[in-house]
Amino acid sequence: MIRIKEFSGKESKLQFKKISSIHKESINDGFLSSLNSSVLIELYKGFAKSYHSKLFVALNDEDDILGFIVLSFSTTKLYKDIIFKRFLIITPFLLLKIFSISFLFRIFETLFYPYKDNLQIDTNSELLNFCVSSNSRGQGVGSKLFLKVNETLKEKKINSIKIVTGQNQTSAQKFYEKHEALLFGTQEVHKGSVSLVYKYNTKY
């Protein structure tokens, strides 16, 4: 049986390490996946603790983590929250890369992409990282997580969210389209890399 639980940030390091591992496995060509696992652990703790986001996790009867989804109510406020509260914790794990100009540029692109939204979608809310472990796919895990997001949007009276996915992530695109998200346009999060932008309208 699959159940969905909201993480608060007080869960064990081992649980957040599992989330980090699923992230690296599922989005292995992304910028965040190139970071130290310790950075990802602190990042997801930040998502769980912030007032500006929700971290929902799918668990089986043995409490194994099957997948997760992050809902942001305001990505700009969330990133500020993460930087303010977790910067000193994360910095030691970035020291080996901090002098790389390309690395610093990609951090800049990640943090400031919400400010260059040329599509003018009329929502501050966004679906951020959404991953299901490889051995749990095809079991309805993703749909249950997505349903939980929709329930939360209804509770918060949020009418729509933005979803950004890589141009080559065809399975993700098919999933969003299956759940009636509408392709809105394209956006360049990282230079030279085009992403597709979807808009999902809350189902009431």
Contacts in CASP RR format, 6 or more apart in sequence:
PFRMAT RR
TARGET T0000
AUTHOR 0000-0000-0000
METHOD contacts of the structure
MODEL  1
MIRIKEFSGKESKLQFKKISSIHKESINDGFLSSLNSSVLIELYKGFAKS
YHSKLFVALNDEDDILGFIVLSFSTTKLYKDIIFKRFLIITPFLLLKIFS
ISFLFRIFETLFYPYKDNLQIDTNSELLNFCVSSNSRGQGVGSKLFLKVN
ETLKEKKINSIKIVTGQNQTSAQKFYEKHEALLFGTQEVHKGSVSLVYKY
NTKY
1 60 0 8 1.000
1 61 0 8 1.000
2 58 0 8 1.000
2 59 0 8 1.000
2 60 0 8 1.000
2 66 0 8 1.000
2 139 0 8 1.000
2 140 0 8 1.000
2 141 0 8 1.000
2 144 0 8 1.000
3 58 0 8 1.000
3 59 0 8 1.000
4 56 0 8 1.000
4 57 0 8 1.000
4 58 0 8 1.000
4 59 0 8 1.000
4 144 0 8 1.000
4 145 0 8 1.000
4 148 0 8 1.000
5 56 0 8 1.000
5 57 0 8 1.000
5 59 0 8 1.000
6 54 0 8 1.000
6 55 0 8 1.000
6 56 0 8 1.000
6 57 0 8 1.000
7 15 0 8 1.000
7 44 0 8 1.000
7 48 0 8 1.000
7 55 0 8 1.000
7 56 0 8 1.000
7 57 0 8 1.000
8 48 0 8 1.000
8 49 0 8 1.000
9 16 0 8 1.000
9 45 0 8 1.000
9 46 0 8 1.000
9 48 0 8 1.000
9 49 0 8 1.000
9 55 0 8 1.000
11 48 0 8 1.000
13 41 0 8 1.000
15 57 0 8 1.000
15 65 0 8 1.000
16 41 0 8 1.000
16 44 0 8 1.000
16 45 0 8 1.000
17 37 0 8 1.000
17 41 0 8 1.000
18 65 0 8 1.000
19 40 0 8 1.000
19 41 0 8 1.000
19 44 0 8 1.000
19 57 0 8 1.000
19 65 0 8 1.000
19 67 0 8 1.000
19 68 0 8 1.000
20 37 0 8 1.000
20 40 0 8 1.000
20 41 0 8 1.000
20 44 0 8 1.000
21 37 0 8 1.000
22 65 0 8 1.000
22 67 0 8 1.000
22 68 0 8 1.000
22 131 0 8 1.000
22 132 0 8 1.000
22 133 0 8 1.000
23 32 0 8 1.000
23 33 0 8 1.000
23 40 0 8 1.000
23 44 0 8 1.000
23 129 0 8 1.000
23 131 0 8 1.000
24 33 0 8 1.000
24 37 0 8 1.000
24 40 0 8 1.000
25 131 0 8 1.000
25 133 0 8 1.000
25 134 0 8 1.000
26 131 0 8 1.000
26 132 0 8 1.000
26 133 0 8 1.000
26 134 0 8 1.000
27 33 0 8 1.000
27 129 0 8 1.000
27 131 0 8 1.000
31 106 0 8 1.000
31 110 0 8 1.000
31 190 0 8 1.000
32 40 0 8 1.000
32 43 0 8 1.000
32 110 0 8 1.000
32 129 0 8 1.000
35 93 0 8 1.000
35 94 0 8 1.000
36 93 0 8 1.000
36 94 0 8 1.000
38 90 0 8 1.000
38 93 0 8 1.000
39 90 0 8 1.000
39 93 0 8 1.000
39 94 0 8 1.000
42 86 0 8 1.000
42 89 0 8 1.000
42 90 0 8 1.000
42 93 0 8 1.000
43 82 0 8 1.000
43 86 0 8 1.000
43 90 0 8 1.000
44 55 0 8 1.000
44 68 0 8 1.000
44 70 0 8 1.000
45 86 0 8 1.000
46 53 0 8 1.000
46 81 0 8 1.000
46 82 0 8 1.000
46 85 0 8 1.000
46 86 0 8 1.000
47 53 0 8 1.000
47 55 0 8 1.000
47 70 0 8 1.000
47 78 0 8 1.000
47 82 0 8 1.000
47 128 0 8 1.000
48 55 0 8 1.000
49 85 0 8 1.000
50 78 0 8 1.000
50 81 0 8 1.000
50 82 0 8 1.000
50 85 0 8 1.000
51 81 0 8 1.000
52 72 0 8 1.000
52 73 0 8 1.000
52 74 0 8 1.000
52 77 0 8 1.000
52 78 0 8 1.000
52 81 0 8 1.000
53 70 0 8 1.000
53 71 0 8 1.000
53 72 0 8 1.000
53 73 0 8 1.000
53 78 0 8 1.000
53 128 0 8 1.000
54 70 0 8 1.000
54 71 0 8 1.000
54 149 0 8 1.000
54 152 0 8 1.000
55 68 0 8 1.000
55 69 0 8 1.000
55 70 0 8 1.000
56 68 0 8 1.000
56 69 0 8 1.000
56 70 0 8 1.000
56 71 0 8 1.000
56 145 0 8 1.000
56 148 0 8 1.000
56 149 0 8 1.000
56 152 0 8 1.000
57 65 0 8 1.000
57 67 0 8 1.000
57 68 0 8 1.000
58 65 0 8 1.000
58 66 0 8 1.000
58 67 0 8 1.000
58 68 0 8 1.000
58 132 0 8 1.000
58 136 0 8 1.000
58 141 0 8 1.000
58 142 0 8 1.000
58 144 0 8 1.000
58 145 0 8 1.000
59 65 0 8 1.000
59 66 0 8 1.000
60 66 0 8 1.000
65 133 0 8 1.000
66 132 0 8 1.000
66 133 0 8 1.000
66 136 0 8 1.000
66 139 0 8 1.000
66 141 0 8 1.000
67 131 0 8 1.000
67 132 0 8 1.000
67 133 0 8 1.000
67 136 0 8 1.000
67 141 0 8 1.000
67 142 0 8 1.000
67 145 0 8 1.000
68 129 0 8 1.000
68 130 0 8 1.000
68 131 0 8 1.000
68 145 0 8 1.000
69 127 0 8 1.000
69 129 0 8 1.000
69 130 0 8 1.000
69 131 0 8 1.000
69 142 0 8 1.000
69 145 0 8 1.000
69 146 0 8 1.000
69 148 0 8 1.000
69 149 0 8 1.000
70 127 0 8 1.000
70 128 0 8 1.000
70 129 0 8 1.000
70 130 0 8 1.000
71 125 0 8 1.000
71 126 0 8 1.000
71 127 0 8 1.000
71 128 0 8 1.000
71 149 0 8 1.000
71 152 0 8 1.000
71 153 0 8 1.000
71 161 0 8 1.000
72 78 0 8 1.000
72 125 0 8 1.000
72 126 0 8 1.000
72 127 0 8 1.000
72 128 0 8 1.000
73 124 0 8 1.000
73 125 0 8 1.000
73 156 0 8 1.000
73 158 0 8 1.000
74 124 0 8 1.000
74 125 0 8 1.000
75 114 0 8 1.000
75 124 0 8 1.000
75 126 0 8 1.000
75 128 0 8 1.000
76 114 0 8 1.000
76 115 0 8 1.000
76 124 0 8 1.000
79 111 0 8 1.000
79 114 0 8 1.000
83 111 0 8 1.000
91 98 0 8 1.000
97 103 0 8 1.000
98 104 0 8 1.000
105 191 0 8 1.000
106 190 0 8 1.000
109 189 0 8 1.000
109 190 0 8 1.000
109 191 0 8 1.000
110 189 0 8 1.000
110 190 0 8 1.000
113 187 0 8 1.000
113 189 0 8 1.000
114 126 0 8 1.000
117 187 0 8 1.000
118 187 0 8 1.000
119 184 0 8 1.000
119 185 0 8 1.000
119 187 0 8 1.000
119 197 0 8 1.000
121 160 0 8 1.000
121 162 0 8 1.000
121 184 0 8 1.000
121 197 0 8 1.000
121 199 0 8 1.000
122 160 0 8 1.000
123 158 0 8 1.000
123 159 0 8 1.000
123 160 0 8 1.000
123 161 0 8 1.000
123 162 0 8 1.000
123 199 0 8 1.000
125 153 0 8 1.000
125 158 0 8 1.000
125 160 0 8 1.000
125 161 0 8 1.000
125 162 0 8 1.000
126 161 0 8 1.000
126 162 0 8 1.000
126 163 0 8 1.000
126 164 0 8 1.000
127 149 0 8 1.000
127 161 0 8 1.000
127 162 0 8 1.000
127 163 0 8 1.000
127 200 0 8 1.000
130 142 0 8 1.000
130 145 0 8 1.000
130 146 0 8 1.000
130 172 0 8 1.000
132 141 0 8 1.000
132 142 0 8 1.000
132 145 0 8 1.000
142 175 0 8 1.000
143 179 0 8 1.000
146 175 0 8 1.000
146 179 0 8 1.000
149 161 0 8 1.000
150 202 0 8 1.000
150 203 0 8 1.000
153 159 0 8 1.000
153 161 0 8 1.000
153 202 0 8 1.000
154 202 0 8 1.000
154 203 0 8 1.000
154 204 0 8 1.000
158 202 0 8 1.000
159 201 0 8 1.000
159 202 0 8 1.000
160 199 0 8 1.000
160 200 0 8 1.000
160 201 0 8 1.000
160 202 0 8 1.000
161 199 0 8 1.000
161 200 0 8 1.000
161 202 0 8 1.000
162 184 0 8 1.000
162 197 0 8 1.000
162 198 0 8 1.000
162 199 0 8 1.000
163 176 0 8 1.000
163 181 0 8 1.000
163 197 0 8 1.000
163 198 0 8 1.000
163 199 0 8 1.000
163 200 0 8 1.000
164 187 0 8 1.000
164 189 0 8 1.000
164 195 0 8 1.000
164 196 0 8 1.000
164 197 0 8 1.000
164 198 0 8 1.000
165 172 0 8 1.000
165 173 0 8 1.000
165 176 0 8 1.000
165 195 0 8 1.000
165 196 0 8 1.000
165 198 0 8 1.000
166 172 0 8 1.000
166 193 0 8 1.000
166 194 0 8 1.000
166 195 0 8 1.000
166 196 0 8 1.000
167 186 0 8 1.000
167 193 0 8 1.000
167 194 0 8 1.000
167 195 0 8 1.000
167 196 0 8 1.000
173 196 0 8 1.000
173 198 0 8 1.000
176 198 0 8 1.000
176 200 0 8 1.000
177 183 0 8 1.000
177 198 0 8 1.000
179 200 0 8 1.000
180 200 0 8 1.000
180 201 0 8 1.000
180 203 0 8 1.000
181 198 0 8 1.000
181 199 0 8 1.000
181 200 0 8 1.000
182 198 0 8 1.000
182 199 0 8 1.000
182 200 0 8 1.000
182 201 0 8 1.000
183 196 0 8 1.000
183 197 0 8 1.000
183 198 0 8 1.000
184 197 0 8 1.000
184 198 0 8 1.000
184 199 0 8 1.000
185 196 0 8 1.000
185 197 0 8 1.000
186 194 0 8 1.000
186 195 0 8 1.000
186 196 0 8 1.000
186 197 0 8 1.000
187 194 0 8 1.000
187 195 0 8 1.000
187 197 0 8 1.000
188 194 0 8 1.000
188 195 0 8 1.000
189 195 0 8 1.000
END
